[in-house]
Structures are given as C-alpha cells and as structure tokens.
Amino acid sequence: MSHSSHSAHSHFGWGSGGGVTTADGPRRVLLVILAVLAVATIAGLVALWPSHARVEHAEAGAPKVAHNVTFPVGTIEIIQNSCPGYFSSGTAEHLSGPGDSRACQLAKVRVDSGDAAGTSIVLPVLWPYSKAGLAVGDQVKLMQTPTPKGAAVQSDAQNGQIASGKGSSFQVYGVVRNQPILWWVIAFAVAVIAVGALRGALALVALGFAGATIAFFTLPSLISGSPGLAVGVCTAAAIMFVVIYLAHGVSIRSSVALLGTLVGVALTAGIAQLMVATTHLTGVPDDTTSTISTVTSAIDFRGLLTCAIIIAGLGALNDITVTQASAVWELRIAAPSMSRGQLFASAMRIGRDHIASTIYTIVFAYVGTALAVLVTIYLYKRSVFDLLSYDDISTEVVRTLCSSIGLILAMPVTTGLAILLLPVHGTQRRPAPAAA
C-alpha cells in the first residue's frame, strides 16, 4: 500500500474525510495554513485582550439611577382592563385598539422583594405593558422611588405611580420573563438533542463557547477601545476554530470547511470596512449606541459596526462552507470516476441552490427584525432612496449586503479547496462511522 493510501486511513481523521482518499501534499499544506492561522488567532486574542481598568472606568461612568431608587419584583394579585379615576377627562380609561398607547389596566400587586416586601399596592399598568397580556400570578419589575419627607401620600396617575404606606411610590418598570424564557430555552435544547443526537449536543456546547467568547473577549475589548475590525476577525476566527471541529468532528472535510469559513470572514471584514467607509455610516443608528457614547469615548462606533457585521454573518457563512465541503466529499464517494472539473461543476450547482435560499434567509431575517421601521416607512410614504439617508435603515442594508457577498464568495473558494485535496480520480470506501 502506498504512503498516500496509508495516510488516508489515519485513525485521528486528519488523513480522510468520510472514506475519501485525499492527496498528501495538499493535505499537509492545508494543515500548515490552519496551524499558522490558529497561532495568529491566539496572538490576536492576546494582543487585543481587554484592559480591565478601562472597562471598570467605563462601567463607573455609566448613568446611574437616582439615589435610593430600587427595582423590586411584584406579583399581580388582581388586574382589570380599566383605570377608573386615574386619568383626567378626555383620556381613554379602557383598553382599546392593539396599538393604543393610552390603554391602561389597574392592578393590585404584592411586592415580593425589597424593604416593602409583603405590601400590596394598587397602581395603573400603562402602555406598552398594558398590552403584554398580563394576568393574575404574573410577575412585574417595579421601580420604587422614595417619597420626599413631608410630601403627601397620594397617587400620581399621570406617571403611572401610586404611593405606598412606606413613603415610596411605585410604577411598573418591566415584566419578569425569566421562567418562561428558561422553559423555551430548555425546549430548544431538547429539540436540538432529540433530532441531532450527539452532534446536536456538541452544537449546543459550541454555541455556549461562542457566547462566552463574545461576553469575555469581544464586548470588553470593544469597550477598552480596541479596533472593531481586528476584534471582529479574532472573535470570528476563535469561534470557528472551536465550533466547526466540535460540532462537525475533526477531519480533513471539517478542516476544508474551516479554511473556507476563515477566507469568508476575511472577505466579509474587508467588504464591511469598505462599505462602512464609502457609505459614510456613523455606527450610531439608534438610541442604544447614542447612550454608549455618553459612557465612554474609547469606542470607535464605525469599528463597532464593522465588528457587528462580521459576527452577524458567521452562522450563514459556516452553513455554506460546511455544506460545500460535504457536497464535494459525497459526490466523490457517489461518483469516483468524475474528474475534478466535473466535481467542481456539480458541487457549484448544489452551492448555487444553497446560496439562493441562504440569501433569502438573511434578507427575511433582517426584514423581520426591522418590521416596525418598515411600517413607519409605509405610513409616512417616504421614498426608499430618501430613507437611505438615515443610519438605521442604511446600516441594515449594508449589513445584509456584506453578509451576502461574503458567503457568496466563500462558496466557490471552499468548493475549490475541497477539490484540490482530492486525487484526480478514485476513492476508497471504508466502513461508515457510527451515527452520532
């Protein structure tokens, strides 16, 4: 048996990809490139590791609530769909249409935490919480504000507040959703594991790693003032190195998908940088980013936008590259006599269909996210070109275009890399591994 054929049966998986013989030279080149990129990623993480002093300084500068204001949790004991006596003449007291911001409910709430725990208070529930479908037993987040000494204990219905006997006024500040969201997360995990078995469980672990990377590296690095482009690329590379091998196994097939993904990340990063510059986006499309600017001046908001674009496209990009690598492998197994040119043409046909559906997915996802903005556009009958002058609209357009162009270019690159690893003809079948 030749050296090439022997190495193709490496028990660790580097020499094969699901029973397909790979060429020695290209395989070694692939692994060397990935090793270099892994070292570069680690070096980037070390160089960009956040300064905790800067993060703490930014946190200290974050706007604080007024002195002695607290946010206890309360449980609804009684609720009715009207607020008799709480509003001046001419203001709606009853629930009306779905979008009526005057809608009000009157609730008796038992305070469950804080210095007023055990107290029951009656207060109006104003829009939008009055349209949240609240019922008896639901929990709400309250804002408790101390009443100035000597002030009369009375209701302040215009602000949705009513004073308690402990010298504080309360208002509904939010809805406690921890438990229902936790149950839906559990349902999601059960569905993933039930259908995906071991692969599904490993995908959840990979997702957890991605979240930890963003929480402990990406966010504090951006707050520390690190360049958004570099942070985005390092974040994406670190996540993909772990996610692809963890979710799809250690093999040459996965390595091809990884390299294709990293090439796609680099292309997306370059295109994002160019598009943000040429479209003159500020990176401050909404009130949230405006608020950040009052906390710290270290963040480059255009870099923050570039980083966001890179991360936003990771899922679809990974989907495309893994599918293309698998398509080439399966085509080689099904038709071992096909030439490299024929394999490339067949895999590209599969990729084009996948590209079309993936682009729809990206666009529809952004349309769904921005549906409220689109409704506003429709109501004011503004032209699309006029609306592109607004950062929030233009940001979503640029984000969609960058993600789409990046994955479109990554598809033929990944396909070509997979083809280069295969000999001109032939495949060797091995017993298929047990299903995960």
C-alpha positions in Angstrom: 0.0 0.0 0.0 1.4 3.4 -0.9 2.2 6.0 1.6 -0.7 8.2 0.4 -3.2 5.4 0.8 -1.8 4.5 4.2 -2.1 8.1 5.5 -5.6 8.3 4.2 -6.6 5.8 6.9 -5.3 7.8 9.8 -7.3 6.9 12.9 -7.5 10.5 14.1 -9.3 11.6 10.9 -6.7 14.1 9.5 -6.0 11.9 6.5 -9.5 11.3 5.5 -12.9 12.7 5.2 -15.7 10.1 5.4 -14.0 7.4 3.3 -12.4 9.7 0.6 -8.7 9.5 -0.1 -7.0 12.9 0.0 -3.7 13.9 -1.6 -0.7 14.0 0.7 0.7 17.4 -0.5 -2.4 19.5 -0.4 -3.4 17.9 2.9 -0.1 19.0 4.5 -0.4 22.5 3.0 -4.0 22.8 4.4 -2.9 21.7 7.9 0.1 24.1 7.9 -2.1 27.0 6.8 -4.6 26.2 9.6 -1.8 25.9 12.2 -0.4 29.3 11.1 -3.9 30.9 11.3 -4.5 29.3 14.7 -1.3 30.8 16.1 -2.2 34.2 14.5 -5.7 34.0 16.2 -4.2 33.2 19.6 -1.7 36.1 19.1 -4.5 38.4 18.2 -6.5 37.4 21.2 -3.5 38.1 23.5 -2.8 41.4 21.8 -6.4 42.6 21.9 -7.2 41.2 25.3 -9.3 43.8 27.1 -7.9 46.2 29.7 -10.0 45.6 32.8 -9.0 49.0 34.1 -10.6 50.7 31.1 -13.7 48.5 31.3 -14.1 49.3 35.0 -13.7 53.0 34.2 -16.4 52.8 31.6 -18.7 51.0 33.9 -18.1 53.6 36.6 -19.2 56.3 34.1 -22.4 54.5 33.1 -25.6 56.5 34.0 -26.9 55.6 37.4 -30.4 55.7 38.7 -31.3 58.3 41.3 -30.2 57.7 44.9 -32.3 55.1 46.8 -34.3 54.1 43.7 -34.7 50.3 43.7 -36.3 47.7 41.4 -38.2 45.1 43.5 -40.3 42.3 41.9 -44.0 42.1 42.5 -46.8 39.6 41.7 -50.1 40.6 40.3 -53.0 39.6 42.6 -55.9 41.4 40.8 -56.0 43.1 37.4 -58.8 44.8 35.4 -58.9 46.3 32.0 -59.7 49.9 33.0 -58.3 52.6 35.2 -61.4 54.5 36.6 -60.4 57.8 38.2 -56.8 57.6 37.3 -56.9 59.9 34.3 -58.1 63.3 33.5 -61.1 63.9 31.3 -60.6 63.1 27.6 -58.1 60.3 28.2 -59.1 56.7 27.5 -59.5 54.6 30.6 -60.4 51.3 28.8 -58.4 49.0 26.7 -59.0 49.9 23.0 -57.2 49.1 19.8 -53.9 47.0 19.8 -51.7 50.0 19.3 -53.5 52.5 21.5 -50.8 54.0 23.7 -53.5 55.3 26.1 -54.5 51.8 27.1 -54.4 51.2 30.8 -55.0 48.3 33.3 -55.4 48.7 37.0 -53.6 46.1 39.1 -53.2 45.1 42.7 -49.6 44.0 43.1 -47.9 42.3 46.0 -44.3 43.4 46.5 -42.1 40.3 46.8 -38.6 41.9 47.5 -37.0 45.0 48.9 -37.9 46.9 52.0 -41.6 47.0 51.0 -41.8 43.2 50.7 -45.2 41.9 51.7 -47.0 45.2 50.9 -49.9 45.2 48.4 -50.2 48.2 46.3 -52.7 49.3 43.6 -51.3 51.0 40.5 -52.1 51.6 36.9 -50.3 49.4 34.3 -49.6 51.7 31.3 -48.8 51.0 27.7 -46.9 49.0 26.4 -47.2 46.7 29.5 -51.0 47.1 29.4 -50.8 45.2 26.0 -48.5 42.5 27.2 -51.3 40.1 28.1 -50.6 40.2 31.9 -52.7 38.1 34.2 -53.1 37.2 37.9 -49.9 35.4 39.0 -47.6 37.1 36.5 -44.6 39.0 38.0 -43.6 42.5 37.1 -40.5 44.6 37.8 -41.3 47.7 39.8 -39.5 51.0 40.2 -39.6 52.1 43.8 -38.9 55.8 44.4 -38.7 57.3 47.9 -41.3 60.0 48.5 -39.7 63.2 49.8 -40.2 63.8 53.5 -43.3 65.8 54.3 -44.8 65.1 50.9 -48.4 64.0 50.8 -49.1 60.3 50.2 -51.1 60.4 47.1 -51.4 58.9 43.7 -49.7 60.3 40.6 -51.7 58.7 37.9 -50.2 60.7 35.1 -46.9 58.9 35.7 -48.4 55.5 36.5 -47.4 55.8 40.1 -49.2 55.4 43.5 -47.6 55.9 46.9 -47.4 53.1 49.4 -47.7 53.4 53.2 -43.9 53.1 53.5 -43.3 56.5 51.9 -42.4 55.3 48.4 -44.0 55.5 45.0 -44.1 52.6 42.6 -44.5 52.1 38.9 -44.3 49.2 36.5 -40.9 49.1 35.0 -40.9 45.8 33.1 -42.2 42.3 33.0 -40.3 39.4 34.7 -39.9 36.8 31.9 -37.1 34.6 33.3 -39.1 31.5 33.9 -41.0 31.3 30.5 -37.8 32.1 28.6 -35.9 29.4 30.5 -38.6 26.9 29.6 -38.3 27.8 25.9 -34.5 27.5 26.1 -34.9 24.0 27.6 -37.4 23.2 24.8 -34.9 24.4 22.2 -32.1 22.3 23.7 -34.4 19.2 23.9 -35.4 19.6 20.3 -31.8 20.0 19.2 -30.6 16.9 21.1 -33.6 14.8 20.1 -33.1 15.4 16.4 -29.3 16.0 16.3 -28.3 13.4 19.0 -24.6 13.8 19.9 -24.0 16.3 17.1 -26.8 18.4 18.4 -25.5 18.3 22.0 -22.0 19.3 20.7 -23.5 22.1 18.7 -25.1 23.4 21.9 -21.7 23.3 23.7 -20.1 25.1 20.7 -22.9 27.7 21.0 -22.0 28.2 24.6 -18.4 28.7 23.8 -19.3 31.3 21.2 -21.4 33.2 23.8 -18.6 33.0 26.3 -16.1 34.4 23.7 -18.3 37.3 22.9 -19.0 38.0 26.6 -15.4 37.7 27.9 -13.4 39.0 24.9 -15.4 40.8 22.3 -17.5 43.2 24.4 -14.8 44.2 26.9 -12.3 44.6 24.1 -14.5 47.0 22.2 -15.2 48.9 25.5 -11.4 49.1 26.0 -11.1 50.9 22.7 -9.6 48.0 20.6 -10.2 48.4 16.8 -13.5 46.8 15.9 -12.2 45.2 12.7 -9.4 43.3 14.4 -11.7 42.3 17.3 -14.4 41.1 14.9 -11.9 39.0 12.9 -10.3 37.5 16.0 -13.7 36.7 17.5 -14.9 35.0 14.4 -11.7 33.0 14.0 -11.6 31.8 17.6 -15.2 30.8 17.5 -14.9 29.0 14.2 -11.8 27.0 15.2 -13.7 25.5 18.1 -17.3 25.4 16.7 -16.5 23.6 13.4 -14.4 20.9 15.0 -16.6 20.4 18.0 -19.9 20.3 16.0 -18.7 18.5 12.9 -15.8 16.4 14.1 -12.0 16.5 13.5 -11.4 15.6 9.8 -10.0 17.0 6.6 -13.5 17.7 5.5 -14.1 19.9 8.5 -10.7 21.5 8.0 -11.6 22.5 4.5 -14.8 24.0 5.7 -12.9 25.8 8.4 -10.4 27.3 6.0 -13.2 28.3 3.6 -15.0 30.0 6.6 -11.9 31.9 7.6 -11.4 33.1 4.0 -15.1 34.2 4.0 -14.5 36.0 7.3 -11.6 37.9 5.8 -13.6 38.8 2.7 -16.6 39.9 4.8 -14.3 42.0 7.0 -12.7 43.7 4.0 -16.0 44.4 2.3 -17.6 45.6 5.6 -14.7 48.1 6.1 -15.0 49.3 2.6 -18.8 49.7 2.6 -18.9 51.4 6.0 -16.3 53.9 4.7 -17.9 54.5 1.3 -21.5 54.9 2.6 -20.3 57.2 5.4 -22.1 55.3 8.1 -21.7 56.7 11.6 -22.2 53.4 13.5 -24.7 55.2 15.8 -28.1 54.1 14.3 -30.2 54.1 17.5 -30.6 55.4 21.0 -28.7 52.4 22.5 -25.4 53.3 20.8 -26.0 57.0 21.5 -26.2 56.1 25.2 -22.9 54.2 25.0 -21.3 57.4 23.7 -22.2 59.2 26.9 -20.4 56.4 29.0 -17.1 56.1 27.1 -15.3 57.9 24.3 -12.9 55.0 23.7 -15.3 53.1 21.4 -14.9 53.6 17.7 -18.6 53.3 16.6 -17.7 52.6 13.0 -15.4 49.9 14.1 -18.2 48.6 16.4 -20.5 48.4 13.3 -17.8 46.6 11.3 -17.3 44.0 14.1 -21.1 43.5 14.3 -21.3 42.9 10.5 -18.6 40.2 10.7 -20.2 38.4 13.6 -23.7 38.7 12.1 -22.7 36.7 9.0 -20.9 33.9 10.8 -23.8 31.4 11.0 -24.8 31.6 7.3 -21.2 31.6 6.3 -20.4 28.4 8.3 -23.6 26.8 6.9 -22.4 27.4 3.3 -18.8 26.2 3.8 -19.7 23.0 5.7 -22.3 22.1 3.1 -19.9 22.7 0.2 -17.2 20.6 1.8 -19.7 17.8 2.4 -21.1 18.1 -1.1 -17.7 17.5 -2.7 -16.9 14.5 -0.4 -20.3 12.9 -1.1 -20.1 13.5 -4.8 -16.6 11.8 -4.9 -18.0 8.8 -3.0 -21.0 8.5 -5.3 -19.1 9.0 -8.5 -15.4 8.1 -8.0 -14.7 8.4 -11.7 -15.6 12.0 -12.0 -12.8 14.4 -12.9 -12.0 17.4 -10.7 -13.7 19.7 -13.3 -16.9 17.6 -13.2 -16.8 17.5 -9.4 -16.4 21.3 -9.2 -19.3 21.9 -11.6 -21.6 19.5 -9.8 -20.7 21.0 -6.3 -21.2 24.5 -7.6 -24.7 23.6 -8.8 -25.5 22.5 -5.3 -23.9 25.6 -3.9 -25.9 27.9 -6.1 -29.2 26.5 -4.9 -28.0 26.8 -1.3 -26.8 30.4 -1.9 -30.2 31.4 -3.2 -32.0 30.0 -0.2 -29.4 31.4 2.3 -29.7 34.9 0.9 -33.5 34.7 1.3 -32.9 33.6 4.9 -30.6 36.6 5.6 -32.8 39.2 4.0 -36.0 37.9 5.6 -34.3 37.8 9.0 -33.4 41.4 8.7 -36.8 42.4 7.4 -38.4 40.6 10.3 -36.1 42.5 12.7 -36.9 45.9 11.1 -40.6 45.3 10.5 -41.6 48.2 12.9 -39.3 50.5 10.9 -40.8 49.3 7.6 -44.3 50.0 9.0 -43.2 53.6 9.8 -41.8 54.0 6.3 -45.1 52.8 4.8 -47.1 55.2 7.0 -45.1 58.2 6.1 -44.9 57.2 2.4 -41.2 58.1 2.2 -39.2 57.0 -0.8 -36.6 54.3 -0.3 -33.8 56.5 -1.5 -34.8 59.3 0.9 -34.8 56.8 3.8 -31.3 55.6 3.0 -30.0 58.9 4.5 -31.0 57.5 7.9 -28.3 55.5 9.7 -30.7 52.8 11.0 -32.0 51.9 7.5 -28.6 52.1 5.8 -27.0 50.1 8.5 -29.4 47.2 7.9 -28.9 47.4 4.1 -25.1 47.4 4.5 -25.2 44.5 7.0 -27.3 42.4 4.6 -25.2 43.2 1.6 -21.9 42.4 3.4 -23.1 39.1 4.8 -24.5 38.1 1.4 -21.4 39.0 -0.6 -19.1 37.3 1.9 -20.9 34.0 1.8 -21.3 34.1 -2.0 -17.6 34.4 -2.4 -16.8 31.8 0.2 -18.9 29.2 -1.6 -16.6 28.7 -4.7 -13.5 29.2 -2.6 -14.5 26.3 -0.2 -15.5 24.2 -3.2 -12.2 24.7 -4.9 -10.2 24.0 -1.7 -12.1 20.7 -1.3 -11.5 19.7 -4.9 -7.7 20.4 -4.6 -7.4 17.9 -1.8 -8.8 15.1 -3.8 -6.7 12.9 -6.2 -7.6 13.3 -9.9 -9.6 10.0 -9.8 -10.7 7.4 -7.3 -12.0 6.9 -3.8 -11.6 4.3 -1.2 -14.6 3.3 0.8 -14.3 2.5 4.4 -16.9 1.3 6.9 -19.0 4.4 7.7 -18.6 5.6 11.3 -21.4 5.0 13.7 -24.0 7.7 13.6 -23.5 10.4 16.2 
